[in-house]
Amino acid sequence: MFNASAPGWSAKVIKSDTVASVTRVTVAFGGPGPDSSEQVQFGQYFVEKDGDLVSRMVGFVGTGE
């Protein structure tokens, strides 16, 4: 979904852990910046599933560090 505003960038899960029924996922978004240098931004998502389907996903900019 973010490709429209960040063409050429990719997203990669770099860390995940599960407590009870909630999985916390850290995602690295990266690609060329306006000056063509490589840029990286991080986001953190909290995911709840119902069977194999995602039932809720909430995301935040950064990792809180």
C-alpha positions as CSV (number, residue, x, y, z in Angstrom):
1,M,0.0,0.0,0.0
2,F,2.9,2.4,0.7
3,N,4.3,1.9,-2.8
4,A,2.2,4.8,-4.2
5,S,4.0,7.3,-2.0
6,A,7.4,5.6,-1.9
7,P,8.1,4.1,-5.3
8,G,11.0,1.6,-5.4
9,W,10.9,1.0,-1.6
10,S,10.4,-2.4,0.0
11,A,9.1,-3.6,3.4
12,K,10.8,-6.4,5.3
13,V,9.9,-7.9,8.7
14,I,13.0,-7.7,10.8
15,K,11.7,-8.9,14.2
16,S,8.5,-10.4,15.6
17,D,7.4,-11.8,18.9
18,T,4.1,-13.1,20.3
19,V,2.6,-12.7,23.7
20,A,-0.8,-14.2,24.4
21,S,-2.7,-13.8,21.2
22,V,-1.0,-10.6,20.0
23,T,2.1,-10.6,17.7
24,R,4.3,-7.5,17.6
25,V,6.1,-7.0,14.3
26,T,8.9,-4.6,13.5
27,V,9.1,-3.7,9.8
28,A,12.0,-1.9,8.0
29,F,10.9,0.2,5.0
30,G,13.8,1.1,2.7
31,G,14.7,2.4,-0.7
32,P,16.2,5.3,-2.5
33,G,15.7,8.8,-1.0
34,P,15.3,12.1,-2.9
35,D,19.1,12.3,-3.3
36,S,19.3,8.7,-4.4
37,S,21.0,7.6,-1.1
38,E,19.6,4.6,0.7
39,Q,17.0,5.5,3.4
40,V,15.4,3.3,6.1
41,Q,12.4,3.9,8.3
42,F,11.0,1.6,10.9
43,G,7.4,0.8,11.9
44,Q,5.9,-1.4,14.5
45,Y,2.6,-3.3,14.1
46,F,0.5,-5.2,16.6
47,V,-1.4,-8.1,14.9
48,E,-4.3,-10.2,16.1
49,K,-5.4,-13.3,14.1
50,D,-8.6,-15.3,13.9
51,G,-7.3,-18.7,12.7
52,D,-5.1,-17.9,9.6
53,L,-6.7,-14.5,9.0
54,V,-5.6,-11.2,10.4
55,S,-8.5,-9.8,12.4
56,R,-6.9,-6.6,13.6
57,M,-3.7,-4.7,12.8
58,V,-2.5,-1.5,14.3
59,G,0.6,0.3,13.2
60,F,2.9,3.0,14.6
61,V,5.8,5.0,13.1
62,G,9.1,4.1,14.7
63,T,9.8,1.5,17.4
64,G,9.5,3.5,20.5
65,E,13.2,3.5,21.3
